[in-house]
């Protein structure tokens, strides 16, 4: 009897913990969905101080918001599969991000052509041979992670070559930091997502904990981008092309 009572208590405790974890995940998911609104509204408010960089930043925030809200209704009303919207967002976001870094970094445009061509070619091949839009495309997301971690590091190196600037007041620093942290946090999830779900068949609570990392990364990214928009609004340079070593 004592063993049965202990087992019942453990079951109730696990159920309670799972409920708390799911509730926290839902709260973080809602916050993640709307975390880009502040930057979007600020951009609309500061219409007299728009730059190419701030415009592309807001396009990225809008794409994220539209993907999250579309996915919210899609999985509830049409099909319980979030990968369709996710794959569409990934493609649009990749090229918007390339556009952003082309405005920010002082490097040859041929690099963006190479990165975009590899993404497009690899995406066509991977979708044609291994994945459908109902699955998580490991290649396209991992390549996105590698691309924007790499470009963020280039931004850091270019900033370090300009010794007389204050990093805290440079929008480029915050833009690069937001994406560097975001893609580093989700990198391992990008590689092992299909394995965890389809091969290992990870529990709902286990995957919920992993998914919370994605929410936290997205929330952090969007609020840091909001701060970068504030700096751009104040007139700080948004491109390394306009900064020259002393």
Rosetta silent file (secondary structure, phi, psi, omega in degrees, C-alpha in Angstrom):
SEQUENCE: XXXXXXXXXXXXXXXXXXXXXXXXXXXXXXXXXXXXXXXXXXXXXXXXXXXXXXXXXXXXXXXXXXXXXXXXXXXXXXXXXXXXXXXXXXXXXXXXXXXXXXXXXXXXXXXXXXXXXXXXXXXXXXXXXXXXXXXXXXXXXXXXXXXXXXXXXXXXXXXXXXXXXXXXXXXXXXXXXXXXXXXXXXXXXXXXXXXXXXXXXXXXXXXXXXXXXXXXXXXXXXXXXXXXXXXXXXXXXXXXXXXXXX
SCORE:     score description
SCORE:     0.000 S_00000001
   1 L     0.000  -42.918  179.479    0.000    0.000    0.000 S_00000001
   2 H   -60.902  -41.587  178.701    2.821    2.376    0.897 S_00000001
   3 H   -64.055  -37.280  179.017    4.487    1.741   -2.466 S_00000001
   4 H   -66.060  -41.024  178.503    1.203    2.414   -4.241 S_00000001
   5 H   -63.885  -40.613  177.975    0.772    5.710   -2.390 S_00000001
   6 H   -62.599  -42.366  179.539    4.313    6.739   -3.291 S_00000001
   7 H   -63.801  -42.693  178.872    3.666    5.846   -6.939 S_00000001
   8 H   -62.759  -43.236  179.053    0.409    7.830   -6.986 S_00000001
   9 H   -63.032  -39.888  178.534    2.136   10.848   -5.437 S_00000001
  10 H   -64.913  -40.273  178.729    4.940   10.667   -7.996 S_00000001
  11 H   -62.978  -47.177  179.367    2.415   10.488  -10.840 S_00000001
  12 H   -62.575  -38.310  179.328    0.500   13.507   -9.515 S_00000001
  13 H   -65.416  -42.021  179.296    3.753   15.407   -9.034 S_00000001
  14 H   -65.928  -40.148  178.856    4.880   14.664  -12.615 S_00000001
  15 H   -63.499  -42.106  179.627    1.485   15.677  -13.998 S_00000001
  16 H   -64.561  -41.122  178.403    1.641   18.938  -12.022 S_00000001
  17 H   -65.462  -41.418  178.486    5.175   19.649  -13.250 S_00000001
  18 H   -63.250  -39.622  179.588    4.192   18.902  -16.847 S_00000001
  19 H   -63.669  -45.116  179.020    1.197   21.237  -16.522 S_00000001
  20 H   -62.167  -39.653  179.943    3.391   24.044  -15.143 S_00000001
  21 H   -65.886  -42.807  179.106    5.921   23.477  -17.931 S_00000001
  22 H   -66.790  -38.397  178.044    3.237   23.569  -20.612 S_00000001
  23 H   -64.002  -42.580  177.540    1.692   26.697  -19.077 S_00000001
  24 H   -64.547  -39.784  178.718    5.088   28.417  -19.056 S_00000001
  25 H   -63.599  -41.791  178.535    5.684   27.301  -22.655 S_00000001
  26 H   -64.578  -40.513  179.243    2.323   28.744  -23.748 S_00000001
  27 H   -64.513  -44.686  178.335    3.099   32.027  -21.973 S_00000001
  28 H   -65.665  -36.526  178.452    6.528   32.242  -23.573 S_00000001
  29 H   -63.256  -42.537  178.278    5.016   31.319  -26.940 S_00000001
  30 H   -65.900  -42.441  178.412    2.503   34.171  -26.718 S_00000001
  31 H   -63.922  -40.074  178.066    5.225   36.604  -25.627 S_00000001
  32 H   -62.225  -41.056 -178.582    7.432   35.393  -28.470 S_00000001
  33 H   -61.125  -41.324 -173.775    4.610   35.901  -30.964 S_00000001
  34 H  -100.698    3.387 -176.200    4.021   39.523  -29.956 S_00000001
  35 L   -67.032  -21.192  179.452    7.596   40.483  -28.987 S_00000001
  36 L   -85.848   -9.127 -176.585    8.219   42.090  -32.357 S_00000001
  37 H   -62.059  -38.177 -178.221    5.204   44.420  -32.123 S_00000001
  38 H   -59.768  -43.741  178.585    7.110   47.048  -30.125 S_00000001
  39 H   -66.518  -38.971  179.513    9.704   47.421  -32.874 S_00000001
  40 H   -64.766  -46.459 -179.940    7.061   47.529  -35.606 S_00000001
  41 H   -66.033  -37.883  178.587    5.014   50.208  -33.822 S_00000001
  42 H   -64.419  -39.364  178.122    8.125   52.243  -33.056 S_00000001
  43 H   -62.952  -41.916  178.508    9.086   52.153  -36.744 S_00000001
  44 H   -64.255  -41.008  179.531    5.622   53.403  -37.707 S_00000001
  45 H   -64.869  -41.085 -176.251    5.871   56.162  -35.092 S_00000001
  46 L   -94.534   45.896 -174.073    9.338   57.247  -36.237 S_00000001
  47 H   -63.647  -20.153 -179.083    8.481   57.498  -39.921 S_00000001
  48 H   -82.008   -9.482 -175.940   10.599   60.666  -40.355 S_00000001
  49 H  -122.160   33.474 -178.754   13.788   58.853  -39.362 S_00000001
  50 L   -80.382  143.963  174.784   13.604   55.705  -41.464 S_00000001
  51 L  -127.788  171.870  176.696   16.687   54.239  -43.110 S_00000001
  52 H   -59.980  -40.071 -178.560   17.222   51.246  -45.378 S_00000001
  53 H   -65.541  -47.025 -179.629   18.500   49.256  -42.395 S_00000001
  54 H   -64.233  -34.650  178.587   15.521   50.082  -40.172 S_00000001
  55 H   -64.330  -44.999 -179.830   13.134   49.256  -43.014 S_00000001
  56 H   -68.693  -37.578  176.661   14.635   45.804  -43.546 S_00000001
  57 H   -57.234  -44.227 -178.983   14.718   45.194  -39.785 S_00000001
  58 H   -69.704  -34.862  175.118   10.997   45.849  -39.583 S_00000001
  59 H   -59.319  -42.004  178.096   10.347   43.599  -42.584 S_00000001
  60 H   -63.653  -42.604  177.707   12.109   40.814  -40.661 S_00000001
  61 H   -64.593  -39.964  178.933    9.999   41.542  -37.565 S_00000001
  62 H   -65.978  -42.618  178.167    6.802   41.576  -39.649 S_00000001
  63 H   -59.754  -42.047  179.088    7.698   38.267  -41.310 S_00000001
  64 H   -64.521  -44.531 -179.713    8.252   36.713  -37.879 S_00000001
  65 H   -64.602  -44.294  179.603    4.973   38.081  -36.530 S_00000001
  66 H   -63.937  -39.409  179.273    2.997   36.962  -39.590 S_00000001
  67 H   -64.277  -44.496 -178.474    4.554   33.490  -39.432 S_00000001
  68 H   -66.160  -45.768 -178.677    3.716   33.086  -35.737 S_00000001
  69 H   -69.777  -40.425  177.583    0.143   34.349  -36.019 S_00000001
  70 H   -62.694  -41.816  179.693   -0.533   32.410  -39.250 S_00000001
  71 H   -64.571  -37.295 -179.613    0.862   29.273  -37.669 S_00000001
  72 H   -58.251  -46.915 -178.818   -1.311   29.776  -34.570 S_00000001
  73 H   -80.524  -32.096 -177.509   -4.522   29.690  -36.606 S_00000001
  74 H   -61.700  -47.908 -175.833   -3.259   27.215  -39.231 S_00000001
  75 H   -72.829  -19.161  179.553   -2.587   24.382  -36.780 S_00000001
  76 H   -93.348  -28.183 -174.213   -5.923   24.937  -35.041 S_00000001
  77 H  -111.041  -24.277 -173.391   -8.171   25.396  -38.047 S_00000001
  78 L  -117.718  -62.349 -175.271   -6.553   23.648  -41.021 S_00000001
  79 L  -149.744  133.693 -179.032   -3.804   21.131  -40.251 S_00000001
  80 L   -81.058   63.248  178.495   -1.951   20.210  -37.072 S_00000001
  81 L  -147.698  115.175 -175.032    1.449   20.662  -38.643 S_00000001
  82 L   -87.535   -6.873 -173.091    3.512   23.767  -37.981 S_00000001
  83 H   -74.987  -24.307  179.509    6.282   22.977  -40.468 S_00000001
  84 H   -61.584  -55.207  178.998    4.424   24.296  -43.524 S_00000001
  85 H   -63.308  -39.966 -178.960    4.355   27.866  -42.223 S_00000001
  86 H   -61.278  -41.372  179.501    7.803   27.421  -40.704 S_00000001
  87 H   -68.331  -39.490  177.691    9.383   26.395  -44.005 S_00000001
  88 H   -63.627  -44.770  178.482    7.744   29.276  -45.877 S_00000001
  89 H   -61.418  -41.240 -176.562    8.939   31.718  -43.210 S_00000001
  90 H   -59.561  -42.319 -179.766   12.443   30.271  -43.304 S_00000001
  91 H   -66.175  -49.288 -179.569   12.805   30.933  -47.030 S_00000001
  92 H   -63.335  -42.286 -177.951   11.429   34.485  -46.865 S_00000001
  93 H   -65.916  -36.693 -178.358   13.425   35.291  -43.730 S_00000001
  94 H   -59.776  -47.551 -176.599   16.695   34.012  -45.202 S_00000001
  95 H   -75.219  -29.580  173.270   16.635   36.395  -48.144 S_00000001
  96 H   -65.883  -38.685  178.188   15.391   39.287  -45.992 S_00000001
  97 H   -67.249  -40.471  175.498   18.341   38.660  -43.678 S_00000001
  98 H   -60.434  -40.664  177.461   20.770   38.609  -46.590 S_00000001
  99 H   -60.613  -43.956  179.492   19.294   41.938  -47.685 S_00000001
 100 H   -60.281  -50.422 -177.245   19.812   43.318  -44.164 S_00000001
 101 H   -67.758  -27.797  175.917   23.459   42.276  -43.935 S_00000001
 102 H   -67.032  -27.636  175.799   24.119   43.613  -47.440 S_00000001
 103 H   -80.471  -27.504 -171.567   23.013   47.009  -46.096 S_00000001
 104 H   -91.423  -44.645 -171.205   25.028   46.654  -42.888 S_00000001
 105 L   -90.484  152.362  177.946   28.373   45.076  -43.825 S_00000001
 106 L  -101.483   71.248  179.076   31.154   46.499  -45.929 S_00000001
 107 L  -137.454  168.429 -176.852   31.885   43.391  -48.039 S_00000001
 108 L   -68.368  142.748 -179.606   31.511   42.328  -51.644 S_00000001
 109 H   -68.814  -18.059  179.209   28.020   41.513  -52.882 S_00000001
 110 H   -62.996  -28.825  177.781   29.352   38.339  -54.517 S_00000001
 111 H   -63.427  -41.726  178.970   29.458   36.740  -51.059 S_00000001
 112 H   -66.489  -34.778  178.128   25.703   37.200  -50.682 S_00000001
 113 H   -64.497  -41.047  178.913   25.192   35.731  -54.145 S_00000001
 114 H   -65.821  -47.815 -179.412   27.165   32.628  -53.148 S_00000001
 115 H   -61.891  -43.594  179.363   25.335   32.231  -49.834 S_00000001
 116 H   -67.086  -37.008 -179.880   21.942   32.723  -51.456 S_00000001
 117 H   -67.574  -40.582  177.642   22.748   30.327  -54.304 S_00000001
 118 H   -64.357  -42.499  178.970   23.820   27.566  -51.919 S_00000001
 119 H   -61.949  -48.480 -177.805   20.657   28.058  -49.885 S_00000001
 120 H   -65.214  -46.828 -179.297   18.398   28.008  -52.958 S_00000001
 121 H   -64.559  -47.556  178.688   20.144   25.052  -54.628 S_00000001
 122 H   -63.453  -36.661  178.290   20.371   23.046  -51.412 S_00000001
 123 H   -65.190  -44.846  179.253   16.762   23.851  -50.588 S_00000001
 124 H   -61.925  -45.957 -179.022   15.481   22.678  -53.971 S_00000001
 125 H   -65.283  -46.660 -176.783   17.508   19.457  -53.777 S_00000001
 126 H   -66.992  -39.692  177.082   16.620   18.704  -50.147 S_00000001
 127 H   -69.396  -33.136 -178.970   12.913   19.400  -50.648 S_00000001
 128 H   -74.903  -33.024 -172.973   12.936   17.367  -53.854 S_00000001
 129 H  -107.150  -35.752 -169.636   14.765   14.299  -52.504 S_00000001
 130 L  -119.782  -33.043 -172.573   14.480   14.106  -48.716 S_00000001
 131 L  -123.568  157.682  167.632   11.913   16.473  -47.235 S_00000001
 132 L  -116.216  174.044  178.571    8.407   17.768  -47.832 S_00000001
 133 L   -72.012   -6.447  175.744    6.924   21.003  -46.520 S_00000001
 134 L   -90.300    3.325 -179.365    5.258   18.875  -43.821 S_00000001
 135 L  -123.850  164.337  177.265    8.695   18.095  -42.376 S_00000001
 136 L   -81.477  116.122 -178.161   11.480   20.020  -40.746 S_00000001
 137 L   -85.876  101.572 -175.358   14.087   20.763  -43.447 S_00000001
 138 H   -62.319  -40.681 -175.931   17.360   20.320  -41.617 S_00000001
 139 H   -62.176  -50.508 -173.756   19.537   21.623  -44.452 S_00000001
 140 H   -64.221  -38.272 -179.391   17.802   24.980  -44.948 S_00000001
 141 H   -75.102  -41.066  178.352   17.693   25.817  -41.253 S_00000001
 142 H   -63.743  -40.524  178.098   21.226   24.665  -40.481 S_00000001
 143 H   -65.247  -36.238  175.456   22.531   26.628  -43.474 S_00000001
 144 H   -61.622  -45.718  179.227   20.606   29.674  -42.225 S_00000001
 145 H   -58.441  -48.929 -178.698   22.230   29.289  -38.816 S_00000001
 146 H   -61.542  -43.780 -177.973   25.706   28.976  -40.307 S_00000001
 147 H   -58.642  -49.564 -170.702   25.147   31.914  -42.673 S_00000001
 148 H   -86.178  -20.723  167.169   24.031   34.420  -40.070 S_00000001
 149 H   -67.401  -43.428  179.292   26.449   33.342  -37.363 S_00000001
 150 H   -62.277  -47.308 -179.042   29.187   33.815  -39.975 S_00000001
 151 H   -68.104  -34.215  176.574   27.916   37.239  -41.089 S_00000001
 152 H   -65.062  -39.393  177.741   27.484   38.361  -37.483 S_00000001
 153 H   -65.242  -38.010  175.480   31.105   37.438  -36.777 S_00000001
 154 H   -60.020  -42.354  178.604   32.193   39.470  -39.809 S_00000001
 155 H   -60.387  -42.715  178.217   30.296   42.436  -38.353 S_00000001
 156 H   -60.412  -45.536 -179.164   32.142   42.017  -35.047 S_00000001
 157 H   -63.858  -39.165  179.032   35.531   41.926  -36.788 S_00000001
 158 H   -68.266  -35.382  176.298   34.695   45.006  -38.832 S_00000001
 159 H   -65.980  -38.886 -179.573   33.588   46.835  -35.682 S_00000001
 160 H   -66.415  -22.046  178.552   36.840   45.915  -33.925 S_00000001
 161 L   -80.724   -2.780 -179.470   38.771   47.538  -36.771 S_00000001
 162 L  -118.343   82.555 -167.195   37.135   50.868  -35.913 S_00000001
 163 L   -68.541  -18.607 -174.592   38.651   51.630  -32.487 S_00000001
 164 L   -93.329    8.219  179.893   37.102   55.040  -31.838 S_00000001
 165 L   -96.158  155.991  176.371   33.472   53.953  -31.831 S_00000001
 166 L   -99.789  112.962 -174.304   31.340   53.132  -28.776 S_00000001
 167 H   -57.472  -39.598 -176.231   29.865   49.675  -29.277 S_00000001
 168 H   -62.499  -19.416 -178.800   26.862   50.305  -27.020 S_00000001
 169 H  -106.654   11.712 -178.915   25.733   53.089  -29.351 S_00000001
 170 L  -103.343  112.980  177.925   26.223   51.176  -32.594 S_00000001
 171 H   -55.058  -35.434 -179.029   23.048   49.652  -34.090 S_00000001
 172 H   -60.629  -39.013  179.316   25.226   47.234  -36.099 S_00000001
 173 H   -62.193  -45.295 -177.989   26.605   45.772  -32.863 S_00000001
 174 H   -72.351  -35.924  176.139   23.139   45.111  -31.444 S_00000001
 175 H   -61.826  -48.768 -179.574   21.800   43.783  -34.741 S_00000001
 176 H   -63.868  -40.590 -179.852   24.692   41.346  -35.034 S_00000001
 177 H   -64.507  -41.565 -179.301   24.435   40.349  -31.378 S_00000001
 178 H   -59.949  -45.449 -177.961   20.712   39.641  -31.631 S_00000001
 179 H   -77.469  -34.053  178.174   21.158   37.287  -34.563 S_00000001
 180 H   -62.128  -48.203 -179.841   24.397   35.733  -33.302 S_00000001
 181 H   -65.740  -43.848 -178.205   22.804   34.775  -29.966 S_00000001
 182 H   -59.111  -51.133 -175.391   19.545   33.651  -31.599 S_00000001
 183 H   -74.144  -27.397  174.172   21.142   31.326  -34.134 S_00000001
 184 H   -67.713  -40.005 -177.857   23.669   29.966  -31.654 S_00000001
 185 H   -66.885  -35.267 -176.366   20.876   29.051  -29.227 S_00000001
 186 L   -98.598    4.977 -174.208   18.814   27.173  -31.815 S_00000001
 187 H   -61.626  -50.147 -178.521   21.736   25.616  -33.704 S_00000001
 188 H   -66.330  -36.547  176.306   21.671   22.207  -31.994 S_00000001
 189 H   -62.117  -37.392  179.164   17.890   22.087  -32.154 S_00000001
 190 H   -62.523  -37.333 -177.552   18.132   22.708  -35.897 S_00000001
 191 H   -75.014  -42.770 -169.441   20.421   19.711  -36.343 S_00000001
 192 H  -104.796    5.810 -175.046   18.619   17.199  -34.128 S_00000001
 193 H   -58.113  -50.776 -179.289   14.973   18.281  -34.386 S_00000001
 194 H   -62.324  -38.830  179.521   13.871   15.528  -36.792 S_00000001
 195 H   -64.212  -43.299 -178.882   15.787   12.901  -34.837 S_00000001
 196 H   -63.254  -39.134 -174.391   14.203   13.951  -31.544 S_00000001
 197 H   -84.318  -49.553 -170.257   10.662   13.874  -32.938 S_00000001
 198 H   -94.720  -28.585 -178.246   10.611   11.042  -35.477 S_00000001
 199 H  -101.267  -54.781  179.638   13.409    8.676  -34.375 S_00000001
 200 L   -76.313  -24.168 -178.028   13.913    9.164  -30.660 S_00000001
 201 L    52.930   60.516 -178.860   10.219   10.096  -30.210 S_00000001
 202 L   -62.787  147.932 -178.757   10.984   12.493  -27.373 S_00000001
 203 L   -65.946  159.816  179.162    8.208   13.047  -24.836 S_00000001
 204 H   -60.037  -42.256 -179.460    5.946   16.089  -25.074 S_00000001
 205 H   -66.797  -37.317  178.240    7.371   17.542  -21.868 S_00000001
 206 H   -64.790  -43.326  179.913   10.925   16.953  -23.080 S_00000001
 207 H   -72.814  -30.095  176.458   10.301   18.705  -26.375 S_00000001
 208 H   -60.147  -42.759  178.766    8.408   21.491  -24.602 S_00000001
 209 H   -62.035  -40.275  178.584   11.536   22.291  -22.603 S_00000001
 210 H   -67.768  -41.132 -178.011   13.574   22.414  -25.816 S_00000001
 211 H   -65.173  -29.061  178.393   10.953   24.545  -27.554 S_00000001
 212 H   -63.206  -31.621  176.531   11.094   27.058  -24.705 S_00000001
 213 H   -61.849  -40.268  178.020   14.693   27.785  -25.679 S_00000001
 214 H   -62.062  -43.296  178.992   13.409   28.781  -29.115 S_00000001
 215 H   -62.520  -47.146 -178.777   10.860   31.143  -27.554 S_00000001
 216 H   -61.964  -41.111  178.875   13.436   32.755  -25.270 S_00000001
 217 H   -62.721  -42.714 -178.155   15.864   33.183  -28.178 S_00000001
 218 H   -69.376  -40.280  178.047   13.185   34.820  -30.336 S_00000001
 219 H   -61.466  -47.370 -179.959   12.005   37.136  -27.549 S_00000001
 220 H   -60.629  -45.067 -179.571   15.556   38.269  -26.846 S_00000001
 221 H   -58.840  -47.257 -175.221   16.262   38.813  -30.547 S_00000001
 222 H   -67.474  -37.714  179.429   13.168   40.931  -31.118 S_00000001
 223 H   -73.961  -32.375  174.987   13.707   43.195  -28.110 S_00000001
 224 H   -67.898  -39.045  175.758   17.371   43.724  -28.974 S_00000001
 225 H   -63.917  -34.806  175.488   16.311   44.648  -32.521 S_00000001
 226 H   -59.732  -43.438  178.112   13.837   47.097  -30.965 S_00000001
 227 H   -64.704  -38.303  177.286   16.757   48.765  -29.174 S_00000001
 228 H   -62.498  -38.030  177.382   18.696   48.877  -32.449 S_00000001
 229 H   -64.747  -36.491  177.358   15.717   50.645  -34.051 S_00000001
 230 H   -63.102  -43.961  178.622   15.775   53.215  -31.247 S_00000001
 231 H   -63.452  -41.243  177.224   19.465   53.920  -31.926 S_00000001
 232 H   -62.420  -39.351  179.160   18.764   54.243  -35.645 S_00000001
 233 H   -63.530  -32.151  179.939   15.930   56.638  -34.846 S_00000001
 234 L   -79.986   -5.496  175.275   18.367   58.763  -32.830 S_00000001
 235 L   101.229    4.411  176.577   20.638   59.056  -35.844 S_00000001
 236 L   -70.468  143.121 -175.058   23.414   56.585  -35.055 S_00000001
 237 L   -62.900  133.625 -178.376   24.882   55.025  -38.235 S_00000001
 238 L   -99.979    7.184 -177.940   23.247   51.765  -39.256 S_00000001
 239 L  -139.248  140.478  175.948   25.891   50.603  -41.681 S_00000001
 240 H   -73.888  -12.306  178.049   29.579   49.807  -41.425 S_00000001
 241 H   -67.927  -25.407 -177.907   29.959   51.221  -44.928 S_00000001
 242 H   -95.245   -0.776  178.699   29.671   54.731  -43.484 S_00000001
 243 L  -105.563  134.237 -178.204   32.213   54.167  -40.719 S_00000001
 244 L  -124.373  143.486  178.812   35.914   54.557  -41.441 S_00000001
 245 L   -58.658  145.990  178.673   38.900   53.701  -39.265 S_00000001
 246 L   -71.588    0.000    0.000   40.427   56.635  -37.471 S_00000001
